[in-house]
Amino acid sequence: MFADHHPAHEAQAVEQWLEGHESEIELRWLPRYSPEHNPDEFLNNDLKQSLQNEPIPASTPAFRETIRRILDRIADMSERIQGYIRQSEIGFAFN
């Protein structure tokens, strides 16, 4: 598993959980402040670009529904998602 240094990923509860699961999961830390290594950042950019082509939602629930619809559409594009990993420079881990 790859993790960035978001405070939630470095929380004590996460560390405690990881201590009991070393044989099940290998954690690799991404460098700090390096979005070019984080596939999530490519998804975020894709989502933001898609939002620009949508009408402005009138409410928070409508905004959430728009985001969910876009993410569902992206989820159906496996090549695109694989591209996030290749583009992120961590693709080597999946070969």
HELIX and SHEET records of a PDB file:
HELIX    1   1 GLN A   12  GLU A   19  1                                   8    
HELIX    2   2 PRO A   35  HIS A   37  5                                   3    
HELIX    3   3 PRO A   39  LEU A   51  1                                  13    
HELIX    4   4 THR A   60  ALA A   75  1                                  16    
HELIX    5   5 SER A   78  GLN A   87  1                                  10    
HELIX    6   6 GLY A   91  PHE A   94  5                                   4    
SHEET    1   A 2 PHE A   2  ALA A   3  0                                        
SHEET    2   A 2 ARG A  28  TRP A  29  1                                        
END                                                                             
